[in-house]
Every structure is written in C-alpha cells, then in structure tokens.
Amino acid sequence: MNIVSRVQQKIKSFDFSWMIPTGFGISCALLTAGIVMLMLRGFGNMENGWIFSIGADLFCLAISVMLSFSCVLNYKSRNEHTRVFVILLTVSAFSLFLDETTWLFQGIAPLRGINHVVYVLHYVIGVVLVYLFWQYIRRVLKMENSLMETADGILNLLLIPSLLLCAVNFFYPLYFTIDENGFCSRTDKWYISQVYLCFALLIVILELLMSQASKRDRMVAISFIAIPLVNQLLTSFTTSITTQYAAMLVAIVLIYGVLFADREKKISTTETELGVAKRIQADMLPNEFPFLPERGEFDLYASMNPAKEVGGDFYDFFMVDNDHLALVMADVAGKGIPAALFMMSSKILIKNHTMSGGSPGAVLRTVNNQICENNREEMFVTVWLGILDLRDGKLVSANAGHEYPVLKTPDGDFELIKGKHSFVIGGMEGMKFRESEMVLEPGSKLFLYTDGVPEAENQNEEQYGYERFLKALNSKKDGTPEELLEATRNSVKAFVQDHVQFDDLTMLCVHYTGERKEETDEGADS
C-alpha cells in the first residue's frame, strides 16, 4: 500500500461529524455579524442597487443557516455528501457576507483600506466556491471516468493561478479599483476573474453529456450553469447589483432539495428493509429463555449482537430426542445481508440433518457437500456442533474451523478445550469432519462463542484476547449462564469503549446439572 492510500484511509477513518454543527455555528455568526453591521451602517447615502444586493445577501445567509440547521438535526444524512454540502454551504455564507460587506463599506473613505482587503477576499472566495461546487456536483452525480479525471486535474491546477490572480489585486488593480472616496469600480480586465467559472461550467456540461446519472438529476445539475448564467446576464449592465453568490446559493438549494430528498427516501426505505431483515434473523434464532424449564438436567442462555444491522453469526440449540440436546455455534465469513442469507440456509441445513439422527461429523459432512454444490460466491462458515447426552453427560462434537470451546468443571475454572479441528463448511466438497468426545460432570459449564469476542479491538487496535476473556468468565464462574454472558459482554464493552464494533458478538453457555437423571434413577429404585 503506497503512502497516498495510507493517508486516504486515515482520512476516511477520522470522525468529521463535528464539521456539520461547526458549519451551522459559522453561518449563524456570519448572519448575526451581517445584521449588526447593517444596523451600525444604516441605509443613509445608499443607492437602491446597493440596498437590493445587501437584502439579497442577508436573505440568502438566513437560508444558509436554515439548511445547515437541517443537516444538524437530520443525523441519518451525516455522510460524506452531507459534509461536503455543509462545507459548500459555509463557504457560500462567507461569500454572501463578504459581498454584503463590500456594499456596507462602499463610499466610506476611512474604510477604503479595509474594503480593499474585503474585495480581494470576495474574489478569492468566489474561486473557492466554484471549485467546491464542482466537487460536490461530481460526488452526488458519481462522475467517475477518465475524461473527468483529466478535467478534474486541470481544474485543480487552474485553482492555484486563479487564486494568485486574486491576490495580485493587493498590489495592482487587475479586477477592481477603489478611489480616494472609497468607491469601487470594475476594471477593463474584470472578465479574467470569470475564466475559472467558465472552465468549470464547460467541464460540468461535458460530464452531463456523458454521465450515467438519471435525466432528472442531470437537469438539476444544470442549475449550476443556468441560474448563475442568467443572473450574470441580468446584472452585467450594472455595477450596483451583485447577486451572483445569491444565484449560486439558489442552485445549491435546488440540488439539496431534489437530490437529498431522494437520498433520504432511499435511506429510509433501506433502513426499513434492514429492520425487517434484522427481525427475521432474530426470529430465526431461539430466544425464549429459560429453554425447557421443566427439564432439570441443564440451563442455558445465548445471545447475538451483530456488528451491522444483520450479521453472519448464529447459534442454535434444540432437542434431537428426549435425551439428546444439540448445540450449535457458527460464524459466516463476511458481514451484512449476504452473510445473513448464507447464515439462514446453513442453520436450516444443520438443524434438519441433525434431527435426522446423524452424528456431528456426519451432519457437517452432508451439510458441507450440499453447500458446495451451489456456492458460486465461495462463501464459507465455521461451525461447532455438539450433541449432549443428558443421561450421562457424554458430549460428542465436531469442529469445522471454529473457535475452541471453553469448559468449567464443577470445582475448576474456565479453560480452553483444544479438540480436533477440521476444515470450514463450504470450503471444499467431500471433506470429512473429525469428532471429539468428552463427559460433562454434573455442575460443568460449557461456553461457546465466535471470534468476535477474543478479536474485539479497542482504539489502539489491541485485541481483547483469550486472557481477558477467561478472566471475565472466571470472575463470575459460579453465576448462571445468563450472568456469564453478561459479564463477558460488559468486559468486552469496557475494553473496546467507543471503538466501532467490527465483528458480531455471539455467545452461548450451557450449565449441565444432570438432576433429572438422578430423579429418574431414584424413582426407578423406589
């Protein structure tokens, strides 16, 4: 990975959500400052065109504040597009504030020097605004092709000389002059300041002709060309009305109103569908506890916390017959909806074949062959499958590339049980799966989990690990299965803190007591 890629990944990992409320705060401050400055200046000795321009600037500043506030409230749209939009909106607010300031200082000789600086910044912000507008249009319309890469590179290169030409006005009257009485007027070379805008407009026109975006989205983007162009034609005959930045804000509002409305609708629909998928997945997993409370031989508890709306982990437990309890813990490679779909089919196959009476190794072999028959996406799942004989505590299990279980004997601590490992399910057809046997003494506790537990990471990219895992379990080793899961979950949460959960967190604990077997024996003796 090169340095540029590393920097880009680091930038993407940063939390830029603070930019949205910051943009709102800046817009509010600019609107407030604009109103205060107008009150101090008053309308005395102002031409009608100046008043019109100032009113348009303040009105558009108020619109910027409202749009920024809507982005603050609408937390669902706090993505890259929203951040770029708020940056664009904030820069637009600066341009409107500077335009208002130029008219407020117009004709005031003592403020001639300050107004000169404001005018230069006025032209600088215009170039920056055009550049940001292009970047925003490119993102929302997904303008990605070789022509646009070249055009974007040229636009980036022209940005520097365009800004330098604005700075030239500090020393030489290239775009404007301010006389000794404080009145500003354009020079004959003023048109140079519009070259960057014209080039950006040309690029947008070319992209709109080649874009794969919908016709309506392209028509909306044309507002970037049409509205400022119409405004330029209407105000080219006067120097006392400058509403180009107001016109650009109108284009921004139009794009926001149409494109963002569609995006919010899509997000809402997607979230609704994901919510349904999450409920369907939750209903696929047994979640009524206690499970078979009339059976005294065991107590168990399980939970799954997906990293995304839906996950690829799953657990299962069910009675094979009156004397055998099946336990399943599995982890599908991948996340999201594809993993969830693969998880559902895998869970159904494992349960169906286990209920048919096969041993764990035979069940996994059959399931593996069936999955490999139609696995074009080459997905796979790690599985631990065990069948516990409730009469004598004999546990027969098979491990298809899954994590080792953790066992606590009646008088001992929780320890990893490193049994036989086999290949994953879905990896290769015709694989055999080795079986392991052990006997759970009454009072033993078996803890199953997915790699989301030991591999949970904190902000320093340090893993939770097995040492902390076993320590958390042993801190509550005499607790119920539910208490053990809660202790582990709290320990992982305290370690991870605010770091984003990368993997699903799935756990199952069974406490084997064997009490019913003893009661049955006593009944037989009597």
C-alpha positions in Angstrom: 0.0 0.0 0.0 1.5 3.4 -1.0 1.7 6.5 1.1 -1.3 8.2 -0.7 -3.5 5.2 0.0 -2.5 5.2 3.7 -3.3 8.8 4.0 -6.7 8.4 2.3 -7.6 5.5 4.6 -6.5 7.6 7.7 -8.7 10.5 6.5 -11.7 8.2 5.9 -11.2 6.8 9.5 -11.4 10.3 11.0 -14.7 11.4 12.5 -15.7 14.6 10.6 -19.2 14.8 12.1 -18.1 17.9 14.0 -18.0 19.8 10.7 -21.8 19.9 10.4 -22.6 21.7 13.7 -19.4 23.9 13.2 -20.7 24.9 9.8 -24.1 25.8 11.3 -22.3 27.9 14.0 -20.3 29.8 11.5 -23.3 30.6 9.3 -25.2 31.8 12.4 -22.2 34.0 13.4 -22.0 35.5 9.8 -25.7 36.2 9.7 -25.5 37.9 13.1 -22.5 40.0 12.1 -24.1 41.0 8.8 -27.2 42.2 10.6 -25.2 44.1 13.3 -23.0 45.8 10.6 -26.1 46.9 8.7 -27.6 48.4 11.8 -24.4 50.3 12.5 -24.1 51.5 8.9 -27.7 52.3 8.2 -29.2 53.0 4.8 -28.1 56.6 4.5 -26.4 57.6 1.3 -27.1 54.2 -0.3 -28.2 53.6 -3.8 -31.2 51.3 -4.4 -29.0 48.7 -6.1 -26.8 48.5 -3.0 -29.8 48.0 -0.7 -31.1 45.3 -3.0 -27.8 43.5 -3.0 -27.4 43.7 0.8 -31.0 42.5 1.2 -30.4 39.5 -1.1 -27.2 38.7 0.8 -28.8 38.7 4.2 -31.8 36.7 3.0 -29.5 34.0 1.5 -27.5 34.0 4.7 -30.7 33.2 6.6 -31.3 30.3 4.1 -27.8 29.0 4.7 -28.4 29.0 8.4 -31.7 27.0 8.0 -30.1 24.5 5.6 -27.1 24.0 8.0 -29.5 23.5 10.9 -31.5 20.9 9.0 -28.2 19.0 8.4 -27.5 19.1 12.2 -31.0 17.8 13.0 -31.0 15.1 10.3 -28.5 12.7 11.8 -29.3 10.0 9.3 -27.7 12.0 6.5 -24.4 12.7 8.2 -22.3 11.1 5.5 -19.6 12.3 3.1 -22.1 14.0 0.8 -23.6 16.0 3.7 -20.2 17.1 5.0 -19.2 18.3 1.5 -22.6 20.1 1.2 -22.2 21.8 4.6 -18.6 22.9 3.7 -20.0 24.3 0.4 -22.9 26.0 2.3 -20.5 27.6 4.8 -18.2 28.9 2.1 -21.3 30.3 0.3 -22.2 32.0 3.6 -18.7 33.6 3.7 -19.1 34.8 0.1 -22.5 36.4 0.9 -21.1 38.0 4.0 -18.2 39.5 2.1 -20.5 40.7 -0.7 -22.6 42.5 1.9 -19.5 44.0 3.5 -18.3 45.5 0.2 -21.6 47.4 -0.1 -21.7 48.4 3.5 -18.1 49.9 3.2 -18.8 51.4 -0.2 -18.3 55.2 -0.3 -16.7 55.3 3.2 -13.2 56.8 2.7 -11.8 55.9 6.1 -12.6 52.2 5.4 -11.0 52.3 2.0 -8.1 50.0 3.0 -10.3 47.5 4.8 -12.7 47.4 1.8 -9.8 46.7 -0.5 -8.9 43.6 1.5 -12.6 42.6 1.6 -12.8 42.9 -2.2 -9.8 40.7 -2.7 -11.2 38.1 -0.3 -14.5 38.5 -2.2 -12.9 37.3 -5.4 -10.9 34.6 -3.7 -14.0 33.1 -2.1 -15.7 33.1 -5.5 -13.0 30.9 -6.9 -13.1 28.6 -3.9 -16.9 28.4 -4.1 -16.8 27.4 -7.8 -14.2 24.7 -7.0 -16.3 23.3 -4.1 -19.5 23.4 -6.2 -17.8 21.3 -8.8 -16.5 18.8 -6.3 -20.0 18.5 -4.8 -21.7 18.0 -8.1 -19.1 15.4 -9.1 -19.8 13.4 -5.9 -23.6 13.5 -5.9 -23.7 12.6 -9.6 -20.9 10.0 -9.3 -18.8 11.5 -12.1 -16.1 8.9 -12.4 -14.5 8.4 -15.8 -11.1 9.1 -17.4 -12.3 12.3 -19.0 -13.5 13.7 -15.7 -10.3 12.6 -14.0 -8.3 14.7 -16.6 -10.7 17.6 -16.4 -10.6 17.5 -12.6 -6.8 17.5 -12.7 -6.8 20.6 -14.9 -9.4 22.3 -12.7 -7.1 21.6 -9.7 -4.1 23.1 -11.5 -6.0 26.2 -12.5 -7.1 26.7 -8.9 -3.7 28.0 -7.8 -3.1 30.6 -10.6 -6.8 31.7 -10.2 -6.2 32.4 -6.5 -2.8 34.1 -7.2 -4.5 36.4 -9.7 -6.9 37.4 -7.0 -4.0 38.1 -4.7 -2.4 40.3 -7.4 -5.2 42.8 -6.6 -3.5 43.6 -3.3 -0.7 45.3 -5.4 -2.2 46.0 -8.8 -5.8 46.9 -9.9 -6.4 43.9 -12.0 -10.1 43.3 -11.3 -11.2 46.5 -9.5 -10.1 49.9 -8.3 -11.1 51.9 -5.2 -10.9 55.7 -5.4 -9.9 58.0 -2.7 -13.6 58.4 -1.7 -14.0 54.7 -1.1 -16.0 53.9 -4.2 -15.1 50.6 -6.0 -15.4 50.0 -9.7 -14.5 47.2 -12.1 -11.5 47.4 -14.4 -11.4 46.5 -18.1 -9.8 43.2 -17.2 -12.5 42.2 -14.8 -13.6 39.4 -17.2 -10.4 37.4 -16.2 -12.0 36.7 -12.8 -14.7 34.7 -14.7 -12.3 32.4 -16.6 -12.2 29.8 -13.8 -16.0 29.8 -13.6 -16.4 29.4 -17.3 -13.9 26.4 -17.4 -15.8 24.7 -14.5 -19.1 25.2 -16.4 -17.6 23.7 -19.5 -16.5 20.6 -17.5 -20.0 20.2 -16.0 -21.6 20.4 -19.5 -19.2 17.7 -20.8 -19.9 15.5 -17.8 -23.7 15.9 -18.0 -23.5 14.7 -21.6 -21.6 11.6 -20.5 -23.0 11.0 -17.0 -24.8 7.8 -16.2 -27.0 9.7 -13.7 -30.7 9.9 -14.3 -32.1 12.6 -16.6 -33.7 14.4 -13.8 -30.5 14.5 -11.7 -28.7 15.9 -14.7 -31.4 18.5 -15.2 -30.9 19.6 -11.5 -27.2 19.8 -12.0 -27.8 22.2 -15.0 -29.0 24.7 -12.4 -25.3 25.2 -11.6 -24.9 26.5 -15.1 -28.2 28.1 -15.8 -29.0 30.1 -12.7 -25.6 31.9 -12.3 -25.5 32.5 -16.1 -29.0 34.1 -16.1 -28.0 36.2 -13.1 -24.8 37.3 -14.9 -26.8 38.4 -17.9 -29.3 40.3 -15.9 -26.7 42.1 -13.8 -24.0 42.7 -16.4 -25.4 46.2 -17.2 -24.9 47.5 -13.7 -22.2 47.6 -11.1 -24.6 48.4 -8.2 -26.2 44.9 -8.1 -24.1 41.8 -7.4 -26.2 38.8 -6.8 -24.0 36.0 -8.3 -23.4 34.4 -4.9 -27.1 34.5 -4.1 -27.8 32.9 -7.5 -25.3 30.1 -6.7 -27.0 29.5 -3.4 -30.3 29.1 -5.2 -28.7 26.4 -7.3 -27.3 24.8 -4.1 -30.8 24.8 -2.5 -32.3 23.3 -5.6 -29.8 20.4 -5.7 -30.2 19.9 -1.9 -34.0 19.8 -2.2 -34.1 17.3 -5.0 -31.1 15.0 -4.6 -31.1 14.9 -0.8 -34.8 14.3 -0.7 -34.3 11.2 -2.9 -31.4 10.1 -0.9 -33.3 10.4 2.4 -36.1 8.4 0.8 -33.7 5.7 -0.3 -32.1 5.7 3.2 -35.5 5.4 4.9 -36.5 2.5 2.6 -33.2 0.7 3.1 -33.4 1.2 6.9 -37.0 -0.2 6.9 -35.9 -3.2 4.9 -32.9 -3.8 7.1 -35.1 -3.5 10.2 -37.4 -6.2 8.8 -34.3 -8.4 7.9 -33.0 -7.9 11.5 -36.3 -9.0 13.0 -36.5 -12.0 10.6 -32.9 -13.0 11.6 -33.7 -12.6 15.3 -36.8 -14.8 14.9 -34.6 -17.5 13.2 -32.6 -17.8 16.4 -34.1 -19.4 19.6 -34.5 -16.5 22.0 -37.1 -17.7 24.6 -35.4 -18.3 28.0 -35.4 -20.3 30.0 -35.4 -23.1 27.4 -37.5 -26.1 28.5 -37.6 -25.1 32.2 -39.3 -28.4 33.1 -36.0 -30.2 32.2 -33.7 -30.1 35.2 -30.6 -31.5 33.5 -29.5 -28.3 32.1 -29.8 -24.5 31.9 -28.6 -22.4 29.0 -28.6 -18.9 27.6 -27.4 -17.4 24.3 -27.2 -14.0 22.6 -26.1 -12.4 19.4 -25.1 -8.7 18.9 -24.5 -8.1 15.2 -21.8 -5.6 14.1 -24.1 -4.3 11.4 -27.9 -4.3 11.2 -27.8 -8.0 10.3 -24.9 -10.4 10.9 -23.4 -13.7 9.9 -23.0 -15.3 13.3 -25.6 -17.7 14.5 -26.2 -20.1 17.4 -28.8 -22.8 17.8 -30.0 -25.3 20.4 -32.7 -27.9 20.2 -33.7 -31.4 21.4 -32.8 -34.1 19.0 -34.9 -36.5 21.0 -35.9 -36.8 24.6 -32.4 -37.5 25.8 -30.1 -35.5 23.5 -29.5 -31.8 23.3 -27.9 -30.3 20.2 -25.7 -27.2 20.5 -24.5 -25.1 17.5 -22.2 -22.1 17.3 -21.3 -20.8 13.8 -19.7 -17.8 12.1 -20.2 -17.0 8.4 -17.3 -15.3 6.6 -18.4 -11.7 5.8 -21.0 -9.3 7.1 -24.3 -7.8 6.2 -27.2 -9.2 4.2 -25.2 -11.7 2.1 -23.7 -13.3 5.3 -27.2 -13.3 6.9 -28.7 -15.1 3.9 -25.9 -17.7 4.0 -26.4 -18.0 7.7 -30.1 -18.8 7.4 -29.5 -21.5 4.9 -26.6 -23.0 6.8 -28.7 -23.0 10.1 -31.6 -24.8 8.5 -29.4 -27.5 6.9 -27.5 -28.2 10.1 -30.7 -28.5 12.1 -32.5 -30.7 9.6 -29.7 -33.1 9.2 -29.0 -33.2 13.0 -32.7 -34.0 13.7 -32.4 -36.9 11.2 -30.2 -38.7 13.8 -26.7 -38.3 12.4 -23.5 -37.8 14.4 -21.9 -34.3 14.4 -19.2 -35.3 12.0 -21.7 -37.0 9.6 -24.0 -34.0 9.8 -21.3 -31.5 8.9 -20.1 -33.7 6.0 -23.5 -33.8 4.5 -24.1 -30.1 5.0 -20.8 -29.2 3.5 -21.4 -31.2 0.4 -24.8 -29.6 -0.1 -23.5 -26.1 0.3 -20.5 -26.7 -2.0 -22.9 -27.8 -4.8 -24.3 -24.3 -5.2 -21.7 -21.9 -3.8 -20.8 -19.6 -6.6 -20.0 -16.7 -4.2 -17.5 -19.1 -2.5 -18.7 -18.2 1.0 -17.9 -20.4 4.0 -18.9 -20.8 7.6 -17.1 -22.1 10.6 -19.2 -24.4 12.8 -19.0 -26.1 16.2 -21.7 -28.7 16.5 -22.1 -30.8 19.7 -24.7 -33.3 20.8 -25.0 -33.7 24.6 -26.5 -36.9 26.1 -28.5 -35.6 29.1 -28.5 -39.1 30.7 -24.7 -39.3 31.4 -23.2 -36.0 30.2 -21.4 -37.5 27.2 -20.7 -34.8 24.6 -19.9 -35.7 21.0 -18.8 -32.7 18.9 -17.2 -31.7 15.6 -15.4 -28.5 14.9 -15.3 -27.1 11.4 -12.7 -24.4 11.7 -14.4 -22.7 14.6 -13.1 -21.3 17.9 -12.3 -23.7 20.7 -15.0 -24.1 23.4 -14.4 -23.1 27.0 -15.2 -25.6 29.8 -15.5 -25.3 33.6 -15.5 -28.4 35.6 -17.6 -28.4 38.9 -14.6 -27.5 41.1 -12.4 -25.8 38.5 -12.0 -22.7 36.4 -12.9 -22.0 32.8 -10.3 -23.3 30.4 -10.0 -23.6 26.6 -10.6 -27.2 25.4 -8.4 -27.6 22.3 -10.0 -30.5 20.5 -9.8 -31.7 16.9 -10.2 -29.2 14.1 -11.5 -29.8 10.6 -11.9 -27.6 7.5 -14.6 -25.0 7.2 -18.1 -25.7 5.8 -18.3 -24.6 2.1 -14.6 -24.6 1.5 -14.2 -27.9 -0.4 -16.6 -30.7 -1.3 -16.0 -34.3 0.1 -14.3 -33.2 3.3 -14.5 -35.4 6.4 -15.0 -33.9 9.9 -13.4 -35.4 12.9 -15.3 -35.9 16.1 -14.3 -35.4 19.7 -15.8 -36.9 22.9 -15.8 -35.8 26.5 -18.0 -36.3 29.5 -19.5 -33.3 31.3 -19.8 -33.9 35.1 -22.9 -32.6 36.8 -22.1 -28.9 37.5 -20.0 -28.4 34.4 -20.4 -25.3 32.3 -19.7 -25.2 28.5 -19.2 -21.8 26.9 -19.4 -21.3 23.1 -18.6 -18.1 21.2 -17.5 -16.6 17.9 -14.2 -14.8 17.1 -15.9 -11.5 17.7 -15.2 -12.0 21.4 -11.4 -12.6 21.6 -10.7 -10.5 18.5 -12.6 -7.4 19.6 -10.4 -4.3 19.3 -10.0 -1.1 21.1 -9.0 2.3 19.7 -5.3 1.3 19.8 -6.1 -1.8 17.6 -5.3 -4.1 20.5 -7.3 -7.3 20.7 -9.4 -8.3 23.7 -7.7 -11.7 23.7 -8.2 -15.0 25.5 -6.6 -13.9 28.7 -9.1 -11.2 29.4 -11.9 -13.5 28.1 -11.1 -16.3 30.6 -10.6 -13.7 33.4 -14.1 -12.3 32.8 -15.6 -15.8 32.8 -13.8 -16.8 36.0 -14.9 -13.6 37.7 -18.4 -15.0 37.5 -17.7 -18.7 37.3 -20.4 -19.6 39.8 -23.0 -17.5 38.0 -25.8 -18.6 35.8 -25.3 -18.9 32.0 -27.1 -15.5 31.6 -24.8 -13.9 34.2 -21.7 -15.3 32.5 -22.8 -13.9 29.1 -23.4 -10.5 30.7 -20.1 -10.5 32.5 -18.3 -11.3 29.2 -20.2 -8.7 27.2 -19.5 -6.0 29.8 -15.9 -6.9 29.9 -15.6 -6.6 26.1 -17.5 -3.3 26.1 -15.2 -1.8 28.8 -12.2 -2.9 26.8 -13.5 -1.7 23.4 -15.1 1.5 24.8 -16.2 3.8 22.0 -14.4 1.9 19.2 -16.7 0.7 16.4 -17.7 -2.9 16.7 -16.1 -4.7 13.8 -17.4 -8.2 14.3 -20.6 -9.9 15.6 -20.6 -10.8 19.3 -22.3 -14.2 19.7 -22.2 -16.4 22.8 -23.9 -19.5 24.3 -23.4 -21.1 27.7 -24.9 -24.3 28.9 -24.8 -25.5 32.6 -25.2 -29.3 32.8 -26.7 -30.4 36.2 -27.9 -33.9 35.4 -30.5 -33.5 38.1 -33.4 -35.1 36.2 -31.3 -38.2 35.6 -30.8 -38.6 39.3 -34.5 -38.1 40.0 -35.4 -40.7 37.4 -33.0 -43.2 39.0 -34.5 -42.6 42.4 -37.9 -43.1 41.0 -36.8 -46.4 39.5 -35.3 -47.6 42.7 -38.5 -46.9 44.6 
